[in-house]
Amino acid sequence: MRVTIVGAGLSGLMAARTLIDSGHQVVLFDKGRSPGGRLATRRIGNACVDHGAQFFTTRDRAFAALVQQWCDAGVAYEWCRGFATAATADDATGQVADGHGHGDGDGFARYAVHGGMNALAKHLAIGLDVRCNSLVFGIGRRGNGWRVTLDDASVTDSDALVVTCPVPQTFSLLFTAEVAMPEALWRTEYDKTLTLLAVLDRRGAVPYPGGLQGDAVFTFIGDNRAKGISAEPALTFHANATWSDAHWDQPPASTLDTLTELARPWFGDAEVLERQLKRWRFATPRSIWPEPCWQPDGVHSLAVAGDAFSGPRVEGAALSGIAAANAVMSPL
């Protein structure tokens, strides 16, 4: 088959790899400058910062096997097995009260990626036809297949279609193709996340092993050098959904200043050399569809996937993409 995939985040990339491995022809369109979606890494001078997903865990056996392949290939590695919480961290010393850094105590390995999370996307994209800076404007039926139209009016025809955008964007695209999604699915709402990236002149006060959860404002604080991806001290701060929503429409410069002040206890004695603000409009789905992907009744050539299906973790996005690929390859 010829298969078009809309979205080259992790779900789209995993769908593409599954289809390619089964002998199909695949093209992926993504509006971003590079594949990966929230597998996002940015370089700020000599610093390297993950500003989307910070790590991933494995619960599913099939996903664990994939992660082992990535580790064997030198792409991923085990970062740690738990983080400190704000309640156990001493911001004066940057150490954890119990000395171990296993703040949540669940024992699951946290995996990171050499060179930052986006390096995993680049690894998965090797050999794929990924067309970035390509905004999909419309989707329509063409016989038994599909036609995808870009904003430059170019068209691509295919036998099957996988759509991995955030659900509100997917709904808008499929509406033009007269594909009716279940109301409970298309009404999926997402939490927003405002993110502060701060490059420091020396080590900050984020405790071992370089991650902190449970701060009053920040859901996660990551030390990118402690994680092993940055040559220079650089911290990532993800504001929680309530704070992010309340400040979403504020001027970016004002939001950046406010976040910097809120983050200051975790700078320790360090000075901020550079700071940036990142906005994630569709950061985390508030509800999860019970199946790993969705298909219209009687239409096996279309599948919708993403982190709103198998869960908002990296693992969920990957498994949803694989499920969508298998769905469009299965006969009615």
Secondary structure, DSSP 8 states (H G I E B T S, - for coil): -EEEEE--BHHHHHHHHHHHHTT-EEEEE-SSSSTBTTS-EEEETTEEEE-S---B---SHHHHHHHHHHHHTTSEEEEES--EETTTEETTTTEETTSS--SS-----EEEETT-THHHHHHHHTTSEEE-S--EEEEEEETTEEEEEETTS-EEEESEEEE-S-HHHHHHHHHTTT----HHHHT--EEEEEEEEEEESS--S--TTTEEE--SSEEEEEEHHHHTS-SS-EEEEEE-HHHHHHHTTS-HHHHHHHHHHHHGGGTTT--EEEEEEEEEEEEEESS--SSSSB--TT-TTEEE-STTTS-SSHHHHHHHHHHHHHHHHS--
